Amino acid sequence: MRTLHVGLRVTDLGRSLAFYTAVGYEVVGSVPEAPIGHLTMIKLPDDEFVTVELVHDGNPVDRGTDVSHFVVQVESMADTLDRLAGHGIEPDAPGQETDDGMKTTFITDPDGRRIELVQWPAGHTDGITAADWPEKGNENG
């Protein structure tokens, strides 16, 4: 079993596509007349599969029933922020860096959804694992 993708309702599909493509997502395909609205499947260049589905049904997004945030891994925080600035996208606040070198910051999409950008420290795996909590051990095994 595995997570396939996250579906995000968007108010203005064109504006959202401009934002997400500026972040680095690419459109894989779309379903214009699904029962829940116009669906646009997007992924990042290093992802093998679609990771986000933009759902546009013509209604405004209700942020009270939405996700808290989602996370995108970047190779270089500085390069990513420079590229985003070229599209008029600025971080919400100064980023943070941990003692081990992990860098994080947040940006906000056109519907007010927070996206955390993460640059892992050298040698870290490409995601969070039980090894990030060695004091707890492996609770599943």
C-alpha positions as CSV (number, residue, x, y, z in Angstrom):
1,M,0.0,0.0,0.0
2,R,1.2,3.6,-0.7
3,T,0.0,7.1,-1.0
4,L,-0.7,8.0,-4.7
5,H,-1.3,11.7,-4.6
6,V,-3.0,14.6,-2.8
7,G,-6.0,16.3,-4.4
8,L,-6.2,20.1,-3.8
9,R,-9.2,22.2,-4.6
10,V,-8.3,25.4,-6.4
11,T,-10.4,28.5,-7.0
12,D,-8.7,29.7,-10.2
13,L,-7.2,26.9,-12.3
14,G,-5.1,29.2,-14.5
15,R,-3.6,31.1,-11.6
16,S,-2.9,27.9,-9.7
17,L,-1.2,26.3,-12.8
18,A,1.0,29.3,-13.2
19,F,2.0,29.1,-9.5
20,Y,2.7,25.3,-9.4
21,T,4.6,25.4,-12.7
22,A,6.7,28.2,-11.4
23,V,7.4,26.0,-8.3
24,G,8.6,23.3,-10.8
25,Y,5.6,21.1,-11.3
26,E,4.8,19.8,-14.7
27,V,1.3,18.9,-16.1
28,V,1.0,15.2,-16.8
29,G,-2.6,15.3,-18.0
30,S,-6.2,16.4,-17.2
31,V,-9.7,15.2,-17.0
32,P,-11.9,18.2,-17.9
33,E,-15.3,16.9,-17.0
34,A,-15.0,14.6,-13.9
35,P,-17.9,14.5,-11.5
36,I,-15.9,16.5,-9.0
37,G,-14.7,19.1,-11.5
38,H,-11.8,19.7,-13.9
39,L,-8.8,17.6,-12.7
40,T,-5.2,18.4,-13.6
41,M,-2.5,15.9,-12.6
42,I,0.9,17.4,-11.9
43,K,4.3,16.1,-10.7
44,L,7.8,17.4,-10.1
45,P,10.5,16.4,-12.6
46,D,12.2,13.9,-10.2
47,D,8.9,12.2,-9.3
48,E,8.0,9.1,-11.3
49,F,4.3,9.5,-10.7
50,V,1.7,12.2,-10.3
51,T,1.8,13.6,-6.7
52,V,-0.7,16.4,-6.8
53,E,-4.2,16.7,-8.4
54,L,-5.6,20.2,-8.8
55,V,-9.4,20.0,-8.6
56,H,-11.3,23.0,-10.0
57,D,-15.1,23.0,-9.7
58,G,-15.7,26.8,-10.1
59,N,-16.3,27.3,-6.3
60,P,-14.1,29.2,-3.9
61,V,-11.8,27.1,-1.7
62,D,-12.9,26.7,1.9
63,R,-9.6,26.8,3.8
64,G,-11.3,25.5,6.9
65,T,-11.6,22.0,5.4
66,D,-8.3,21.9,3.6
67,V,-4.9,20.4,4.3
68,S,-2.4,22.1,6.7
69,H,0.5,22.0,4.3
70,F,2.5,19.7,2.1
71,V,6.2,19.4,1.6
72,V,8.5,19.7,-1.4
73,Q,12.1,18.6,-1.3
74,V,14.6,21.0,-3.1
75,E,18.2,20.4,-3.9
76,S,19.3,24.0,-3.1
77,M,17.1,26.3,-1.1
78,A,19.0,29.4,-2.3
79,D,18.7,28.4,-6.0
80,T,15.0,27.5,-5.5
81,L,14.2,30.8,-3.8
82,D,16.0,32.8,-6.5
83,R,14.0,30.9,-9.3
84,L,10.7,31.5,-7.4
85,A,11.5,35.2,-6.9
86,G,11.8,35.5,-10.7
87,H,8.1,34.4,-10.8
88,G,7.1,36.9,-8.0
89,I,6.9,34.1,-5.4
90,E,8.5,35.0,-2.1
91,P,8.8,33.0,1.1
92,D,6.3,33.7,3.9
93,A,9.0,34.4,6.4
94,P,12.8,33.9,6.8
95,G,13.6,30.3,6.5
96,Q,15.1,28.1,9.3
97,E,18.2,26.0,9.4
98,T,18.8,23.2,12.0
99,D,22.1,22.4,13.6
100,D,22.6,19.5,11.2
101,G,22.0,21.6,8.1
102,M,18.4,21.0,7.2
103,K,16.8,24.1,5.7
104,T,13.1,24.9,5.5
105,T,10.8,27.7,4.5
106,F,7.2,28.2,3.5
107,I,5.6,29.6,0.4
108,T,1.8,30.1,-0.1
109,D,-0.2,29.1,-3.2
110,P,-2.9,31.3,-4.7
111,D,-5.6,29.7,-2.5
112,G,-3.6,30.4,0.7
113,R,-2.3,26.8,1.0
114,R,1.1,26.6,2.7
115,I,3.9,24.6,1.0
116,E,7.0,23.8,3.0
117,L,10.3,23.7,1.0
118,V,12.9,21.4,2.6
119,Q,16.6,21.0,1.7
120,W,17.9,17.9,3.5
121,P,21.4,18.0,5.0
122,A,24.1,16.1,3.2
123,G,23.7,12.4,3.5
124,H,20.1,12.4,4.6
125,T,17.6,10.1,2.9
126,D,15.1,11.6,0.5
127,G,12.3,11.6,3.0
128,I,11.5,11.1,6.7
129,T,12.1,7.7,8.1
130,A,12.2,6.0,11.5
131,A,15.9,6.8,11.5
132,D,14.9,10.5,12.1
133,W,13.7,9.4,15.6
134,P,16.4,7.0,16.8
135,E,15.5,7.5,20.4
136,K,12.1,5.8,19.7
137,G,13.4,2.9,17.8
138,N,11.4,1.2,15.1
139,E,7.8,1.1,16.6
140,N,6.6,-1.0,13.6
141,G,9.1,-3.7,13.8
